[in-house]
Amino acid sequence: MEYTLVFLPLLGSIISGFFGRYIGDRNSEIVTSLFVTISAVLSLIIFYEVTINNYENNLVITTWMNSGLLDVNWSIKVDTLSSVMLVVVCLVSSIVHIYSIGYMSHDPHKTRFMAYLSLFTFAMLMLVTSDNFLQLFFGWEGVGLCSYFLIGFWFKKDSANAAAIKAFIVNRVGDFGFALGIFLIFYVFGTVNYDEVFSQIPQSINKEISFLGMNLKVVDLICILLFIGAMGKSAQFLLHTWLPDAMEGPTPVSALIHAATMVTAGVFLVVRCSPIFEYSQIALNIICVVGMTTAFFAATVALVQNDIKKIIAYSTCSQLGYMFFAAGVGAYNVAMFHLFTHAFFKALLFLGSGSVIHSFKGEQDIRNMGGVWKKMPYTWILMIIGTLALTGFPFLSGYYSKDAIIEFAYLKGNTVGYYAVAVGIFTALLTAIYSWRLIFKTFHGNYENKKLKIETIHESSYVMLLPLTILAFGSIFAGFFFKELFIGYSSSNDFWANSIKFLSPLSAHHPPLWIVYLTPVVVVLSIPISYYLFLKNKNITNWLVKENKPLYNFLLNKWYFDELYDYLFIRPIKTLGIFFWKIIDIQTIDRFGPDGISSLIKKLSNKAVKFQSGYIYQYAFIMLLGFSAFLTYLIII
């Protein structure tokens, strides 16, 4: 069953990619969607077996590498953590595949698109089912490569090409740190297998190593390097710049990459390596600080963005921040719970935005929308459900997971935890405001589009709405039904078993009531506040923008990170590249190397050609000169 689950998406990708032109677009869509859907069903069965019957397994496919101490298998590891990720990845991927049939109906390259989606799914499955760091890295890089293909799918657009390259390069920065972490693990422990590494950690907590002129604890350095990899893949602060630009890809790509797969890989890495991170308080504090900073930063930027997909993208970035600061306070199970619930409502919002964009003929600016809720009632209702879940409205999925993060951060009882609580609550307010801003500007108010008549706006097809409906049910009920299983005080340790390491049990105390109720109250109050600001009295928002123009521009330009990186890295590297190209390569190497030698030979040959006149007396004269020179040489010798 495990083999079928993992390799069916790969088979679908091969069929669609290599034989799509022979079997046709529709058959390619059916094959890839069917295979991934079967994988989704199997993932649910495995999740049931793991949850009910405590099923665990580690299937060795083959020996991948065996050289000296390096002994690596290609395996399929099934435990609680991987089973949760299998459900998230396969379920969302299957929904995205089905949705793509309708969304990409007019695209001439549907077979290639479906092949990329399935290949991306396979790479993600290899990542989450790995039992060693090398296989994890293989899936990690496979996901990065497929993201390049998908983000740059419309490669005739310069912006899509630029976004794909940016995502690829920024992720390579994080991956460099990740690779160093894996090298260090093998150097210290002589293995890259999870179980063998984790078992040696308690005996290695006092080991030190010299790194960049500093003596650091091995465990601390390993954790920091691994987290750098997670920062790149999960678009955390400083390595976040690729995520909003990735919206240049088709909307199904945004849902797949940013809801449940690629960006959550970093969270999965930290949780999988909890037996290491539990012994490094420094690394956990760094994770917590970076996570809360990301959550706040992304929320502030989302407040003023006008591209519907970029607003949701920054929302993803912010929610990933919540997951990381949950892991940073040691609540790995809560981080996974938020990852689980987030997959449903974020995929719902992305696909819902795709429905809007599809109806508006590619328009993504919310300033050019409005007043269409009656034209698109189903999309409107479904996106409201996703928004309520995202903001943490009481008793929807996001409410249970987001509140749990804030509560456990408070129960941590240290300075970092209290700081995280304050940032988390304030970010929840910002999240609610920008989420409702999107809804009100997209569906309510006056119709603002000057290019399309409102009569042309219509509801999406059922093949697009059905996946949204499924995700809506998950957005409503996933939190309620799984909260006890994931984070229940009595069942969490049993459920996670050996998948997550808790060095010390999480606090079983209940936080004060004001912590419990503050966030939901803030979220509920944000609805009438947002309604008043963005619909009832727009003059207030206009006045705020006018009076705080520098701040508005600062947020609109995303804290000027792109400009900063352009100044610090892009321009110097381009200048250096041009110097090596024009000065070193063309004027030095080529001039005195291949080009210079060939030019010299050409000149000499042109001179020599002149001696080939065809006159015998000239040849005889040259022979005489040569004979004279040779005779002179013999006499001198």
C-alpha positions as CSV (number, residue, x, y, z in Angstrom):
1,M,0.0,0.0,0.0
2,E,2.8,2.4,0.9
3,Y,4.6,1.7,-2.4
4,T,1.4,2.4,-4.3
5,L,0.8,5.6,-2.4
6,V,4.3,7.1,-3.0
7,F,4.9,6.0,-6.6
8,L,1.5,6.5,-8.2
9,P,2.0,10.3,-8.6
10,L,5.4,9.6,-10.2
11,L,3.8,7.2,-12.6
12,G,1.1,9.7,-13.4
13,S,3.8,12.4,-14.0
14,I,5.7,10.0,-16.4
15,I,2.5,9.1,-18.4
16,S,1.4,12.8,-18.7
17,G,4.9,14.1,-19.3
18,F,6.1,11.6,-21.9
19,F,2.9,10.3,-23.4
20,G,0.5,13.2,-23.0
21,R,0.7,14.1,-26.7
22,Y,-0.4,10.6,-27.6
23,I,-3.2,10.1,-25.1
24,G,-4.5,13.7,-25.2
25,D,-5.1,16.5,-22.7
26,R,-8.3,15.0,-21.1
27,N,-6.8,11.6,-20.6
28,S,-3.7,13.1,-19.1
29,E,-5.8,15.1,-16.6
30,I,-7.8,12.0,-15.7
31,V,-4.8,9.8,-15.2
32,T,-2.8,12.3,-13.0
33,S,-5.9,13.3,-11.0
34,L,-7.0,9.7,-10.5
35,F,-3.6,8.5,-9.4
36,V,-3.1,11.3,-6.9
37,T,-6.7,10.8,-5.6
38,I,-5.9,7.1,-5.1
39,S,-2.8,8.1,-3.1
40,A,-5.0,10.5,-1.0
41,V,-7.4,7.6,-0.2
42,L,-4.5,5.4,0.8
43,S,-3.1,8.1,3.0
44,L,-6.4,8.3,4.9
45,I,-6.3,4.5,5.3
46,I,-2.7,4.7,6.6
47,F,-3.6,7.6,8.9
48,Y,-6.5,5.5,10.3
49,E,-4.2,2.5,10.9
50,V,-1.6,4.6,12.6
51,T,-4.2,6.4,14.8
52,I,-6.3,3.4,15.7
53,N,-3.9,0.5,15.6
54,N,-0.6,2.3,16.3
55,Y,0.7,1.1,13.0
56,E,4.4,1.9,12.3
57,N,6.6,0.6,9.5
58,N,9.9,1.4,7.7
59,L,9.9,-0.2,4.2
60,V,13.3,-0.4,2.6
61,I,12.9,0.1,-1.2
62,T,16.6,-0.4,-2.0
63,T,20.1,0.4,-0.8
64,W,20.8,3.8,-2.2
65,M,24.4,4.4,-1.2
66,N,27.0,2.2,0.6
67,S,30.5,3.7,0.7
68,G,32.6,3.4,3.8
69,L,30.6,4.6,6.8
70,L,27.9,6.0,4.5
71,D,25.1,3.5,4.4
72,V,21.9,5.0,3.1
73,N,18.6,3.3,2.2
74,W,15.8,4.6,0.1
75,S,12.9,3.9,2.5
76,I,9.3,4.7,3.2
77,K,9.0,5.5,6.9
78,V,5.4,5.4,8.3
79,D,4.8,6.8,11.7
80,T,2.4,9.4,13.2
81,L,4.3,12.4,11.9
82,S,4.7,11.1,8.3
83,S,1.1,9.8,8.2
84,V,-0.2,13.3,9.1
85,M,1.9,14.8,6.3
86,L,0.8,12.2,3.9
87,V,-2.8,13.1,4.5
88,V,-2.1,16.8,4.1
89,V,0.1,16.5,1.0
90,C,-2.0,13.9,-0.9
91,L,-5.4,15.3,0.0
92,V,-4.6,18.9,-1.0
93,S,-2.7,17.7,-4.1
94,S,-5.6,15.6,-5.3
95,I,-8.0,18.6,-4.8
96,V,-5.6,20.9,-6.7
97,H,-5.3,18.4,-9.5
98,I,-9.1,18.2,-9.9
99,Y,-9.4,22.0,-9.6
100,S,-6.7,22.4,-12.3
101,I,-8.9,20.6,-14.9
102,G,-11.3,23.5,-14.8
103,Y,-8.8,26.4,-14.2
104,M,-6.3,25.4,-16.9
105,S,-9.0,24.4,-19.4
106,H,-7.9,27.0,-21.9
107,D,-4.1,26.5,-21.5
108,P,-2.5,24.7,-24.4
109,H,0.1,23.0,-22.2
110,K,-2.2,21.2,-19.8
111,T,-0.3,17.9,-20.0
112,R,3.0,19.5,-19.0
113,F,1.3,21.3,-16.1
114,M,-0.3,18.1,-14.8
115,A,3.0,16.3,-15.1
116,Y,4.8,19.0,-13.0
117,L,2.0,18.8,-10.4
118,S,2.3,15.1,-10.0
119,L,6.1,15.2,-10.0
120,F,6.0,17.8,-7.3
121,T,3.7,15.6,-5.2
122,F,6.1,12.7,-5.6
123,A,9.1,14.7,-4.4
124,M,7.1,15.9,-1.4
125,L,6.1,12.3,-0.6
126,M,9.7,11.3,-0.7
127,L,10.6,14.1,1.7
128,V,8.0,13.2,4.3
129,T,8.6,9.4,4.2
130,S,12.4,9.6,4.5
131,D,14.1,7.8,7.3
132,N,17.5,9.6,6.8
133,F,18.7,13.1,6.1
134,L,20.1,12.3,2.6
135,Q,16.7,11.1,1.3
136,L,15.1,14.1,3.0
137,F,17.6,16.3,1.1
138,F,16.8,14.5,-2.2
139,G,13.0,15.2,-1.7
140,W,13.9,18.7,-0.5
141,E,15.8,19.6,-3.7
142,G,13.2,17.8,-5.8
143,V,10.5,20.0,-4.4
144,G,12.7,23.0,-5.1
145,L,13.3,22.0,-8.7
146,C,9.6,21.3,-9.3
147,S,8.7,24.7,-7.8
148,Y,11.0,26.3,-10.4
149,F,9.1,24.5,-13.1
150,L,5.7,25.4,-11.8
151,I,6.3,29.1,-10.8
152,G,7.8,29.7,-14.2
153,F,5.2,27.6,-16.0
154,W,4.2,30.6,-18.1
155,F,7.8,31.1,-19.2
156,K,6.9,33.6,-21.9
157,K,6.2,36.1,-19.2
158,D,9.4,37.9,-18.0
159,S,7.9,38.3,-14.5
160,A,7.3,34.5,-14.3
161,N,10.8,33.7,-15.3
162,A,12.2,36.2,-12.8
163,A,10.0,34.8,-10.0
164,A,11.1,31.3,-10.7
165,I,14.8,32.2,-10.7
166,K,14.3,34.2,-7.5
167,A,12.6,31.3,-5.7
168,F,15.3,28.9,-6.9
169,I,18.2,31.1,-5.8
170,V,16.8,32.2,-2.4
171,N,16.1,28.6,-1.6
172,R,19.6,27.6,-2.5
173,V,20.8,30.0,0.2
174,G,18.9,28.2,2.8
175,D,19.7,24.8,1.3
176,F,23.4,25.6,1.6
177,G,23.0,25.9,5.4
178,F,20.9,22.7,5.4
179,A,23.6,20.8,3.5
180,L,26.3,22.0,5.9
181,G,24.1,20.7,8.7
182,I,23.8,17.3,7.1
183,F,27.6,17.2,6.5
184,L,28.2,18.1,10.2
185,I,25.8,15.4,11.3
186,F,27.7,12.8,9.3
187,Y,31.1,14.1,10.5
188,V,30.1,13.9,14.2
189,F,27.9,10.8,14.2
190,G,29.1,8.8,11.2
191,T,25.6,8.3,9.9
192,V,22.7,10.2,8.5
193,N,19.9,7.8,9.6
194,Y,17.4,9.4,11.9
195,D,17.2,6.8,14.6
196,E,21.0,6.4,14.8
197,V,21.6,10.1,15.0
198,F,18.8,10.8,17.5
199,S,20.1,8.0,19.8
200,Q,23.5,9.6,20.0
201,I,22.4,13.1,20.7
202,P,22.1,12.8,24.5
203,Q,25.7,11.7,24.7
204,S,26.9,14.5,22.5
205,I,25.3,17.6,24.1
206,N,28.7,18.7,25.6
207,K,30.8,18.2,22.4
208,E,32.2,21.3,20.9
209,I,33.5,22.2,17.4
210,S,35.4,25.1,16.0
211,F,33.3,27.0,13.4
212,L,34.2,30.3,11.9
213,G,36.7,30.9,14.7
214,M,34.2,30.2,17.4
215,N,33.9,27.2,19.7
216,L,30.3,26.1,19.5
217,K,28.4,23.2,20.9
218,V,27.8,20.6,18.2
219,V,24.1,20.3,18.9
220,D,23.6,24.1,18.8
221,L,25.4,24.4,15.4
222,I,23.6,21.4,13.9
223,C,20.2,22.9,14.9
224,I,21.0,26.4,13.6
225,L,22.2,25.1,10.3
226,L,19.2,22.9,9.8
227,F,16.9,25.8,10.7
228,I,18.6,28.0,8.1
229,G,17.4,25.4,5.5
230,A,13.9,25.5,7.0
231,M,14.0,29.3,6.8
232,G,14.6,29.2,3.1
233,K,12.0,26.6,2.3
234,S,9.3,28.0,4.6
235,A,10.0,31.7,3.6
236,Q,10.9,32.9,7.1
237,F,12.1,36.5,7.8
238,L,15.2,37.4,5.7
239,L,14.7,34.5,3.3
240,H,11.0,35.3,2.6
241,T,11.4,37.4,-0.5
242,W,10.7,34.6,-3.0
243,L,7.2,33.7,-1.7
244,P,5.1,36.7,-2.9
245,D,6.8,36.7,-6.3
246,A,5.9,33.0,-6.6
247,M,2.4,34.2,-7.2
248,E,3.4,34.6,-10.9
249,G,2.6,30.9,-11.3
250,P,-0.9,29.6,-12.0
251,T,-3.2,29.8,-9.0
252,P,-3.4,26.0,-8.5
253,V,0.4,26.2,-8.0
254,S,0.0,28.8,-5.4
255,A,-2.4,26.6,-3.5
256,L,-0.2,23.5,-3.8
257,I,3.1,25.1,-2.9
258,H,1.9,27.6,-0.3
259,A,-0.9,25.7,1.5
260,A,0.3,22.2,2.2
261,T,3.5,21.2,0.6
262,M,6.7,23.1,-0.1
263,V,6.5,25.9,2.5
264,T,5.5,23.4,5.3
265,A,8.6,21.3,4.6
266,G,10.6,23.6,6.9
267,V,8.1,23.1,9.8
268,F,8.2,19.3,9.2
269,L,12.0,19.4,9.3
270,V,12.1,21.1,12.7
271,V,9.4,18.8,14.1
272,R,11.1,15.6,12.7
273,C,14.3,16.7,14.3
274,S,12.8,17.5,17.7
275,P,15.1,14.9,19.3
276,I,17.9,17.3,18.3
277,F,16.3,20.6,18.9
278,E,15.1,19.7,22.4
279,Y,18.8,19.8,23.5
280,S,19.5,23.2,22.1
281,Q,17.6,26.0,23.9
282,I,19.6,28.6,21.9
283,A,18.2,27.2,18.6
284,L,14.7,27.0,20.0
285,N,14.9,30.7,21.0
286,I,16.1,31.7,17.6
287,I,13.3,29.7,16.0
288,C,10.7,31.4,18.2
289,V,12.1,34.9,17.6
290,V,12.3,34.4,13.8
291,G,8.8,32.9,13.7
292,M,7.1,35.7,15.6
293,T,9.1,38.3,13.6
294,T,7.9,36.7,10.4
295,A,4.3,36.5,11.6
296,F,4.3,40.2,12.4
297,F,6.3,41.4,9.3
298,A,4.1,39.5,6.8
299,A,0.9,40.7,8.5
300,T,1.9,44.3,8.2
301,V,2.8,44.0,4.6
302,A,-0.4,42.2,3.7
303,L,-2.4,45.2,5.1
304,V,-1.6,47.4,2.1
305,Q,-1.2,44.9,-0.8
306,N,-3.6,45.1,-3.7
307,D,-2.9,41.8,-5.5
308,I,-5.4,39.2,-4.2
309,K,-2.9,36.4,-4.4
310,K,-0.1,38.3,-2.8
311,I,-2.3,39.2,0.2
312,I,-2.9,35.5,0.7
313,A,0.8,34.7,0.1
314,Y,1.8,37.1,2.9
315,S,-0.9,35.5,5.0
316,T,0.8,32.1,4.4
317,C,4.1,33.6,5.4
318,S,2.6,35.0,8.6
319,Q,0.9,31.7,9.5
320,L,4.2,29.8,9.0
321,G,5.6,32.2,11.5
322,Y,3.0,31.0,14.0
323,M,4.0,27.4,13.3
324,F,7.7,28.2,13.9
325,F,7.2,30.1,17.2
326,A,5.0,27.2,18.4
327,A,7.9,24.9,17.7
328,G,10.3,27.4,19.3
329,V,8.5,27.1,22.6
330,G,8.6,23.3,22.4
331,A,5.0,22.8,21.3
332,Y,5.8,20.7,18.2
333,N,2.5,19.0,18.2
334,V,0.7,22.3,18.2
335,A,2.8,23.5,15.3
336,M,1.8,20.3,13.4
337,F,-1.8,20.9,14.4
338,H,-1.7,24.4,12.9
339,L,0.0,23.1,9.8
340,F,-2.8,20.5,9.5
341,T,-5.7,23.1,9.8
342,H,-3.9,25.7,7.8
343,A,-3.7,23.4,4.8
344,F,-7.5,23.4,4.4
345,F,-8.3,27.0,4.8
346,K,-5.3,28.3,3.0
347,A,-5.9,26.0,0.0
348,L,-9.5,27.1,0.1
349,L,-8.5,30.8,0.0
350,F,-6.0,30.3,-2.9
351,L,-8.4,28.3,-5.0
352,G,-11.2,30.7,-4.2
353,S,-9.0,33.6,-5.4
354,G,-8.4,31.5,-8.5
355,S,-12.1,31.3,-9.0
356,V,-12.3,35.1,-8.8
357,I,-9.4,35.7,-11.1
358,H,-10.8,33.2,-13.6
359,S,-14.1,35.1,-13.6
360,F,-12.3,38.5,-14.0
361,K,-10.3,37.2,-17.0
362,G,-7.0,37.3,-15.2
363,E,-7.5,40.4,-13.1
364,Q,-5.8,40.2,-9.7
365,D,-6.0,43.8,-8.4
366,I,-8.7,44.0,-5.7
367,R,-9.1,47.7,-6.5
368,N,-10.6,46.6,-9.9
369,M,-13.2,44.3,-8.3
370,G,-16.1,44.8,-5.9
371,G,-19.8,44.3,-5.9
372,V,-19.9,40.8,-7.3
373,W,-21.0,38.7,-4.4
374,K,-24.4,38.2,-6.0
375,K,-22.7,37.1,-9.3
376,M,-20.4,34.6,-7.5
377,P,-22.4,33.5,-4.4
378,Y,-20.8,30.1,-4.0
379,T,-17.2,31.5,-4.3
380,W,-18.2,34.3,-1.9
381,I,-19.5,32.0,0.8
382,L,-16.6,29.6,0.5
383,M,-14.0,32.4,0.7
384,I,-15.8,33.8,3.8
385,I,-15.5,30.4,5.4
386,G,-11.8,30.3,4.6
387,T,-11.4,33.9,6.0
388,L,-13.2,33.0,9.2
389,A,-11.0,29.9,9.7
390,L,-7.8,31.9,8.9
391,T,-8.6,34.7,11.3
392,G,-9.3,32.2,14.1
393,F,-13.1,32.9,14.4
394,P,-14.5,30.8,17.3
395,F,-15.1,27.1,16.6
396,L,-13.6,27.0,13.1
397,S,-10.3,25.2,12.4
398,G,-8.0,28.1,12.8
399,Y,-9.5,29.0,16.2
400,Y,-8.4,25.8,17.8
401,S,-4.8,25.7,16.4
402,K,-4.0,29.4,16.6
403,D,-5.3,29.8,20.2
404,A,-3.4,26.7,21.2
405,I,-0.1,28.3,19.9
406,I,-0.7,31.5,22.0
407,E,-1.7,29.5,25.1
408,F,1.3,27.2,25.0
409,A,3.6,30.2,24.4
410,Y,2.2,31.8,27.5
411,L,2.6,28.6,29.5
412,K,6.3,28.4,28.4
413,G,6.7,31.0,31.2
414,N,9.9,32.7,29.9
415,T,10.6,36.1,28.3
416,V,10.6,34.7,24.8
417,G,7.2,33.0,25.3
418,Y,5.6,36.2,26.7
419,Y,6.9,38.2,23.9
420,A,5.6,35.7,21.4
421,V,2.1,35.9,23.1
422,A,2.0,39.7,22.6
423,V,3.2,39.5,19.0
424,G,0.8,36.6,18.3
425,I,-2.3,38.4,19.6
426,F,-1.4,41.7,17.8
427,T,-0.7,39.7,14.6
428,A,-4.1,38.0,14.9
429,L,-5.7,41.4,14.8
430,L,-3.8,42.4,11.7
431,T,-4.6,39.1,10.1
432,A,-8.3,39.7,10.7
433,I,-8.2,43.2,9.3
434,Y,-6.3,42.4,6.0
435,S,-8.4,39.3,5.5
436,W,-11.7,41.1,5.7
437,R,-10.3,43.9,3.6
438,L,-9.8,41.4,0.9
439,I,-13.3,40.1,1.2
440,F,-15.0,43.5,1.3
441,K,-12.9,45.0,-1.6
442,T,-13.3,41.9,-3.8
443,F,-17.0,41.1,-3.3
444,H,-18.7,44.2,-1.8
445,G,-19.0,47.9,-2.4
446,N,-19.2,49.3,-6.0
447,Y,-18.0,47.4,-9.1
448,E,-14.7,49.1,-10.0
449,N,-13.5,47.3,-13.1
450,K,-13.4,49.5,-16.2
451,K,-12.4,46.8,-18.7
452,L,-15.1,44.2,-18.0
453,K,-18.8,44.7,-17.8
454,I,-20.3,43.3,-14.6
455,E,-22.7,41.2,-16.8
456,T,-19.7,39.2,-17.9
457,I,-18.8,38.1,-14.3
458,H,-20.1,34.6,-13.6
459,E,-19.7,31.8,-11.1
460,S,-17.0,29.2,-11.8
461,S,-17.8,25.7,-13.0
462,Y,-18.6,22.8,-10.7
463,V,-15.3,21.1,-11.3
464,M,-13.7,24.2,-9.6
465,L,-16.3,24.6,-6.9
466,L,-16.4,21.0,-5.8
467,P,-12.8,21.1,-4.5
468,L,-13.5,24.3,-2.7
469,T,-16.5,22.7,-1.0
470,I,-14.4,19.8,0.3
471,L,-11.8,22.2,1.6
472,A,-14.6,24.3,3.3
473,F,-15.6,21.3,5.3
474,G,-12.0,20.8,6.4
475,S,-11.8,24.5,7.3
476,I,-14.9,24.2,9.5
477,F,-14.5,20.8,11.2
478,A,-10.8,19.8,11.1
479,G,-9.9,21.7,14.2
480,F,-12.8,20.5,16.3
481,F,-12.4,16.8,15.4
482,F,-8.6,16.6,15.7
483,K,-7.7,19.0,18.6
484,E,-7.8,16.3,21.2
485,L,-5.8,13.9,19.1
486,F,-3.1,16.4,18.2
487,I,-2.8,18.4,21.4
488,G,-5.0,16.8,24.0
489,Y,-3.2,16.6,27.3
490,S,-4.1,13.0,27.8
491,S,-3.6,11.7,24.3
492,S,-0.9,13.9,22.7
493,N,2.1,11.9,23.9
494,D,0.4,8.6,23.0
495,F,-0.6,9.8,19.5
496,W,2.8,11.2,18.6
497,A,4.5,8.3,20.2
498,N,8.2,8.3,19.0
499,S,7.6,10.8,16.2
500,I,8.1,13.8,18.4
501,K,10.6,14.1,21.3
502,F,9.5,16.1,24.4
503,L,12.5,16.4,26.7
504,S,10.1,17.8,29.4
505,P,6.3,17.4,29.2
506,L,4.4,20.4,28.0
507,S,2.6,22.2,30.8
508,A,-0.8,20.7,31.7
509,H,-1.9,23.9,33.4
510,H,-4.5,26.1,31.9
511,P,-3.6,29.7,31.0
512,P,-5.6,32.6,32.5
513,L,-9.0,33.2,31.0
514,W,-8.0,36.6,29.6
515,I,-5.4,34.7,27.4
516,V,-8.0,32.2,26.3
517,Y,-10.7,34.8,25.4
518,L,-8.6,37.8,24.2
519,T,-7.8,36.5,20.7
520,P,-11.3,35.4,19.8
521,V,-12.7,38.7,21.1
522,V,-10.2,40.6,19.0
523,V,-11.0,38.5,15.9
524,V,-14.8,39.0,16.3
525,L,-14.4,42.8,16.9
526,S,-12.3,43.1,13.8
527,I,-15.2,42.3,11.5
528,P,-17.3,45.4,12.3
529,I,-14.1,47.5,12.4
530,S,-13.1,46.3,9.0
531,Y,-16.6,46.8,7.6
532,Y,-16.6,50.4,8.8
533,L,-13.0,51.1,7.5
534,F,-13.3,49.5,4.1
535,L,-17.0,49.8,3.2
536,K,-18.9,52.3,5.4
537,N,-16.4,55.1,5.7
538,K,-13.5,54.8,3.3
539,N,-12.4,58.4,4.0
540,I,-10.8,57.2,7.2
541,T,-8.5,54.8,5.5
542,N,-7.7,57.4,2.8
543,W,-6.9,59.9,5.5
544,L,-4.7,57.4,7.3
545,V,-2.8,56.6,4.1
546,K,-2.4,60.4,3.4
547,E,-1.2,61.2,6.9
548,N,1.2,58.3,7.1
549,K,2.5,58.2,3.5
550,P,6.1,57.2,4.5
551,L,4.8,54.3,6.6
552,Y,2.4,53.3,3.9
553,N,5.1,53.2,1.2
554,F,7.3,51.3,3.6
555,L,4.7,48.6,4.0
556,L,3.7,48.7,0.3
557,N,7.3,48.1,-0.7
558,K,7.6,45.2,1.7
559,W,10.0,46.9,4.2
560,Y,12.3,47.5,1.2
561,F,13.9,44.1,1.5
562,D,14.0,43.6,-2.3
563,E,15.7,47.0,-2.7
564,L,18.1,46.2,0.1
565,Y,19.1,42.8,-1.3
566,D,19.4,44.4,-4.7
567,Y,21.8,47.0,-3.3
568,L,23.8,44.6,-1.1
569,F,23.9,41.5,-3.3
570,I,22.4,41.7,-6.7
571,R,24.2,44.8,-8.0
572,P,27.7,43.9,-6.6
573,I,27.4,40.4,-8.0
574,K,26.2,41.7,-11.4
575,T,29.1,44.2,-11.4
576,L,31.5,41.5,-10.5
577,G,30.1,39.3,-13.2
578,I,30.4,42.0,-15.9
579,F,34.0,42.6,-14.8
580,F,34.9,39.0,-15.1
581,W,33.0,38.8,-18.4
582,K,34.4,41.8,-20.2
583,I,37.8,42.3,-18.5
584,I,38.9,38.9,-17.4
585,D,37.2,36.7,-20.0
586,I,37.1,38.8,-23.2
587,Q,40.0,41.2,-22.8
588,T,42.4,38.8,-21.0
589,I,41.6,35.1,-21.4
590,D,40.2,35.3,-24.9
591,R,42.6,38.0,-26.1
592,F,45.7,36.1,-25.0
593,G,44.3,32.7,-25.0
594,P,42.1,31.0,-27.7
595,D,41.3,34.3,-29.6
596,G,44.8,35.6,-29.3
597,I,46.5,32.4,-30.5
598,S,44.0,31.9,-33.3
599,S,44.5,35.6,-34.4
600,L,48.3,35.2,-34.3
601,I,48.2,32.0,-36.3
602,K,45.9,33.6,-38.8
603,K,48.3,36.6,-39.3
604,L,51.3,34.3,-39.7
605,S,49.4,32.2,-42.2
606,N,48.5,35.3,-44.2
607,K,52.1,36.2,-44.2
608,A,53.2,32.7,-45.2
609,V,50.7,32.6,-48.0
610,K,52.5,35.4,-49.8
611,F,55.5,33.2,-50.2
612,Q,53.4,30.8,-52.3
613,S,53.7,32.8,-55.5
614,G,54.2,30.0,-58.0
615,Y,57.5,31.4,-59.3
616,I,60.4,28.8,-59.4
617,Y,63.1,31.5,-59.0
618,Q,61.5,32.7,-55.7
619,Y,61.4,29.1,-54.3
620,A,65.0,28.6,-55.4
621,F,66.1,31.8,-53.7
622,I,64.4,30.8,-50.4
623,M,66.0,27.3,-50.6
624,L,69.4,29.0,-51.1
625,L,68.9,31.2,-48.1
626,G,67.9,28.2,-46.0
627,F,70.9,26.1,-47.2
628,S,73.2,29.1,-46.5
629,A,71.8,29.4,-43.0
630,F,72.2,25.7,-42.3
631,L,75.8,25.7,-43.7
632,T,76.7,28.7,-41.5
633,Y,75.3,26.9,-38.5
634,L,77.5,23.8,-39.2
635,I,80.6,26.0,-39.6
636,I,80.0,27.8,-36.4
637,I,79.4,24.5,-34.5
